[in-house]
Amino acid sequence: MGFAVSQEQGRVPVTLIRLAGRINLSNAEDFEKQAQSIFQNGARDLLIDLAQVESITSAGLRAILATIKLFGGDSEGGKAKSPHVKLHAPTPQVRQVLKIAGFDSFLEIFDSQADALKSF
């Protein structure tokens, strides 16, 4: 898995992390550490770009959950979608895994980066 981090501007500053490859047990912790570093450096809103992700396992899903908790996305006890972490452009395979796991019930998923940035 590879990743790149950049700053974008919505109504508030948004950190964009672009992931690529496969997210699995061997590298999910790397993503989690990167998210922790981003948060420790002051970011409070995160857009995760999944356009280049080929597949995601339960370890990758757990890393996304940990990121949501870190950024304060579970303040409504799972009843509302995270206001601080959102997903962009998952591939069809990854979108299916997210849907089966129920992630679409607590995460906003956008096909357009511009729409995603406007939502923050």
GIGI-V796952 format. One record per run of one state. SS is the DSSP state (H for helix, E for strand, L for the rest). FROM is the first residue (numbers start at 1). TO is the last residue. Records with the same first field share a line. If there is no record, write none. Layout:
# GIGI-V796952
SS->FROM-TO / FROM-TO
This chain:
# GIGI-V796952
L->1-1 / 10-12 / 24-27 / 41-45 / 57-57 / 71-84 / 89-91 / 101-102 / 106-108 / 111-112 / 119-120
E->2-9 / 13-23 / 46-56 / 85-88 / 109-110
H->28-40 / 58-70 / 92-100 / 103-105 / 113-118
